[in-house]
Amino acid sequence: MKNISITAFINTIFIISFVAILATFYLFVKWDKERYINYEKQRYTVLADSFLSGLQFYPTQKQLQSLYHYFKVAPVMSDKDRLDIINNAKLIYIKESSFGRVRIFATPTAKYIYVQNFGYHLMLKDLKPKKYNQEIALFLLGLISAVIAFLYVTIMKKLLPLKRLDRQVNEFAKGNLDVEIDCQGDDEIGKIAKSFQKAIISIKKLISSKNLFMRNMMHELKTPITKGRIVAESLEDVEDREILIRAFERMNEIITSLAQVEKITASDLALDLKEVRLSQILSRAKQLLLDRDEHISEEYEDFTLTADEKLMSIALKNLIDNGIKFSHDKRVHINADPKQIAIISHSAKLKHPLSYYTEPFSQGEKRNSGFGLGLYIVKSILDLHHFKLTYRYENGQSIFTIVL
């Protein structure tokens, strides 16, 4: 029950309640019917004994009237009616003794007692009022069912704003920052909707500020880095020149990575999915690596996958770059088939689980080890494609695998 939705929970409660009411009604009707049958059987037994024993003393008309009144019966005077009842009505009870015989007949509208004793042939109509227990129970069932239906409809209408809010929140989660949250009503759902609308406005402002800051920062840094690189090239001291050039190249790599992160994590990013061959993606990745073919070996039969060629090239480039950078022999081996792409290198085992390295700039150790943004970008790209990144260490080799 912990993971069931509110709507399903309410439906379950109402179904259980309605079934319980129907079961109660059925059991009551069954019990009442059995009880009434037993009651009638007892009544007709007493009535039969009274008339059979009384008629043997040849009662007067006044005494008979007294019996009629006491047992709430009335004589059927017409011979035709008596004959019709005997021939067509249903016999439901019969009692015979040395005093005579009593039979009970039932028609759709009434019950009749036929007494035969010492020349008496009395056909009596039962005047006892019909019991309405079943009709009352049926009325109560309809009334309770109507109340339950009214409560169900009322509750479900009350939950409609929550369903709309859920759809709108899902739209926002998919990246639609322009979704308008319906804030009608001052109940708890309305208050939640208003709070979420305020949160969306705040998030949009924060994202806008972040994007503006990132773009301005990258733009402002590009110029001094370019100028610094030019100045470094003019230095005569070879060692100092190489140190400065590597530093400026590293800064340029960081800015490029930040630009990639901003683009990949943008809410309005749409994948350009198409059928593309792995060889095309690898070729583009190598170009991004400045064609370091001598560091890469490959073993695969070319195949086609559905992906955004540009983004998948960036993901493979980052994995290959990390493999070369941290391998003992500055080499990586690529092994692939239609189910997975593996980037294998001889290197030290990662000290932490893979999830530790796919978070952006969380710990200083990651920045020092070079795992600051590369794997975060890889995982973000693979998540967009619904692919999966795994890591394992076997026989002195680090194996990063893209599960397609």
N, C-alpha and C positions, 0 to 999 in steps of 0.2 A: 504493500500500500504506500510505501515511502516515495516511490517514483511515479505514482499514478497522477494524472493531471486533475485539476480541480473539477473540470467538467465531467470527466469520467467518474470521479469520486461521487459527485452529486447524482449522476445518472445511476450509479450502483446503489446508492442509499435509497433513492426513490423506487427503484425496481424491487429491491429487497422489501421495502415498506409495503408496496402494492401487493407483492406476492404473499407477504405475511397476512395482509388484510383478507385477500382472497382465500387463503388457507383457513383463516379463522372463520370466515363466513361459511365455507364448505363444511367444516367440522360442526359449527353451530347448527346448520340446517340438518345435517345428518343426525346429530344428537336429538334435536327437537322432533324430527320425524319419528325416530325410534321411541322417544318418550311419549309422543302423542298416540302412537300405535298401542303402546302398553296401557296408556290411560283409557283409550277407547275399549280395549279388550276387557279391562277391569269393569268399566262402566256397563258394558253390554252384558257381562256376566251377572252383575248385580241386578240389572234390569230384567234379564231373563229369569233369574231365580225369583224375583219379586212377583212377576206376572204369572209364572207357572205355578207358584205356590198359592198365590192369591186367587187365581181363577178357579181352583178346585172347590172353593167355598161359595161359588156362584155370587160374586159381588154385585151389589146394586149399581145402578148407573152413577149414583153419587160417589160411591167408593171408586169406581173406574175413573171418574173425573178427577178425583183426588190423586190417583196414581198418575194420570196423564199430567197433571199440574206438577207433581213432585219430580217426575222424570223428564219434564219438558218435552212431551210428545203429544201428537194429535192424531186421531183416527182418520184413516182414509176411507171415506164412505162409499165411493163409486166402485162397483164391482169391476167395471172396465179398467179403471186405473189400477186396482189391485192385480188383476190378471196381467196387465201390461208390465207391471213392475216385476212380477214373478217370472215372466217369460223373457224379459229383455234386460233387467238390471243385473249387476254383477253380485254374486253371492260372496260375502266377505267373512261371514261368521255363522256358525250353526252350533246349537246345543240341544241335545236330546236327553230326556230323563223319563222316569216313570210317570211324571205329571204331564208330559207333552213335549213339544218341540218349539224352539225359537230359531228363526233364521234372520240374518241381517243382510239386506240388499243395499247396494250403492249405485247411484246414478251420478252423472256429472254435476248435478245441482243439489242433491240431498241424499240422506240415508233413511232406510225404512226398516222397521222391526215387524216381522210377521210371526204372530203367536198363535199356536194351535194347541187347544187343550179342552177336552170334555165338551166338544161341540162349539167351542169358541174359535173363531177365525178372525183375529184382530190384525189389521194392517195399520201400523202406527208410523207416522212421519216424525223423524227426530228434529225437534225444534231448537236444540241447543246451538247457540251461535258458533259460527266457524271461528277457529283461532287464527289470528293474523300475525303470528310470530314470524313466519317466513317473509310475509310481505313487509313487515316492519324492518326485519333484518336486511331485506333487499333495498329498502328505501335508505337505510343507514349506510349500506355499502355504496350506493350511488352518491349519497351526500359526502361521505368521507373521500370517495374517489374524486369527486369534483373539487373538494378542498385541496387534496394532494396535487391534482392537476393545476389548480390555480397557484399554489405555492411553487410548483416546479416552473411554471411559465414565468412567474414573478422573479424567481431567483435567476433563471437563465437570462432574462432581460437585464437584470442587474449586472450580470457577468459580461454582457456584450461589450461594454467599454473596455473591460480587461482583455477580451480577445482582440479588439482593435489595437489596443496598446501593445499587445504581444506582436502583432503583425508589423506595427510601426517600429518597434524596437528591433525586430529581425531585419527590417529594411535598413535601419541605421547600422546594425552589425555587419551588413553586407557592404557598407561603405557609402550609403546614400546619406550624406550629411545635410541634405536639404529637406529631409523628411519633416513633416509638420505633425507634432503630437497633439492629438485631440484632448484638450484639457477641460471639457465640459463637466460640470458637477463639482460639488464641494465635499463629496464623500471621500473615503480613503483612496479609492481608485483615482478619482479626480486629483487628489493631492499628489499621488505618486506620479501621475502624468505631468502635472505642472513642474514637479521637481526634476523629472527627466528632461522636460523641455528646456529648463534652465541649464541643466548639465550639458545638453547638446549645444546650446549657445556658447557656453564657456569653452567646450572642447573645440568648436569651430574657431573661436578666437585664438585659442592656444595653438592650434594647427596652423592657422594663418600667420601668427607671430613666428612660429618655428620655421615655416617655409621661407618667410621673408628674411629671417636671420640667417638661415643656411645659405640662401642664394647670395645675399650680400656678402657674407663671410667668404664663400668660395670665390666670388668675383673679386673681392678686395685682396685675397691672398694670391690669386693667380699672377697678378702683376709683379709683386715683390719677389715671388719665387722665380719667375722668368728672368727678372733682372739679376737676382742673386746667382742664378745658374750661368748667365752670361759673364758676370764678373768672375765667378769661380773658374770658368774656362780660361780666363786670361792670366791666372796665377802661374808663376814660374815653378813654385815648389810643387813637385808632382804629388807628394804624399798629402799635403794640405788640399790640393786641388781635388784629388780623388775623394777625400773625406767630405768636402763640401758638396761635391756633385752627388754623392750617395745620399747626403742629408736632404738636398733639394729634391732628388728623385723620390725619396721616401715621403716627403711632404706632398709631392704631387700625387703619389699613389693614394695617400690618405684622402686628399680632396676628391680624387676620382671615385674612391670607395664611398665617400659620403654622398656624392652625387648619385651613385647607383642605389644606395640605401634610400635616399629621398624618393627616387623614382619608383623603386620596387614596392615600397610601403605606402605609396600614394593611394588614397581611397578610390580614385577614379581610374586606376590603371586597368587597361583592358588587354588581355593576352591576344597576341596575333597567332592563334593556333592554326597550324597547317601540317600536312604530311611532309616530313623532312627526313633526309637520310642522316644517319649518325656521322658518316664521313664528312658531310657538310658542316655539321655542328663542331666536330673536332678541328676541321680546317680553320673555321672562324676563331675557335678558342686559341689555336696556335698563333694566329695573326695577332691576337690580343697579347700573347706572350712574347711577341717580337720574334716569332719563328724559331723557337729554341728546340728544333727537331732533334738535335743530338742528345738531348736530355730525356727524350720520350721514346718508348717502344710500345708497339700495339699488337694485339692479338684478338681479332674478331672478324666475323663475316658481316659485311655491311647489311644493315636493315633499316626499315622506316619506322619512325615513331611520330606521334602527334604532339607537337610542342611549339612554343615560341622560340624560333631559331636564335634570335638575338639574346634572349634571357638565358636559355640553356647553354649558349656559348660562354656567357659570363660565369655561370655556375661551374661548368667544367674547367674553365680557365682558372678560377680560384682554387678548385681542388687540385689541379695539376701544379699550380704555382706553389701551394702549400706543400705538396708532396716533394717537389724539387728542393724547396727551401730548407726543409727539415730532414731530408734523407741523408744518410751517411755518404752516399756516392753521387748525390745530386742528380738522381735519375728516378723516373717513375715508369711503371708499366700499366698499360690500359688493357683490360680484359672485358669484353662485352658480349652480350647476347640479347635477344628481344625482351628478356625479363629484367636485366640489370646491367649496370655499367660500373665496373670496379676500377678504382685508381689505387695501385699498389706501390709501396715504396719501402725500402729498408731504413727504418728509423726507430727511435725510442718509443716505447708505449706511452700513450697519453696518461697523465697522472689522474685525470678526473673523467667522469662519464661524458659522453658526447654532448649531452644537453648543457653542460657547463660551458662549452666552447661555442655554442650556437646563440648565446646571449650577447648583445652588443655592448662592448666596453664596460663590463660589470666589475671586473677585478683587474688590479694592476698586473698580476702575474700573467694574465692573458695578453695584455697589451705588450708586455715585455717579450712574451713568447711568439708574438706575431699573429695570434688568433683573435685579434680584436674585432674585425668586421668581416673577414673573408668567409668564415663558415656561417655567420649570421646571414650574409647575403645569399649564400648557397641554399640554406634551409628556407629562407623566405621565398626564393624562386621555386624550389621544389614544392613547397606548400601550395603555391598558386597553381601548380600543375597537378596537385594531388599525388605527387611522387613522394618517396620516403628516403631519408638519408640514414645509413647505419654505419657503425664502425666496429671492427674487430681486429685483434692482434694475434697473428699466427706466425710461428717460426721466424721471429725477428722482423716481421713485416707488418706495417700499418695498412689496413685495407679499408678505404672509404667506399661504400657502395650506394649507388643510386638505384633504388628499387622502382622499376617502371610499372 
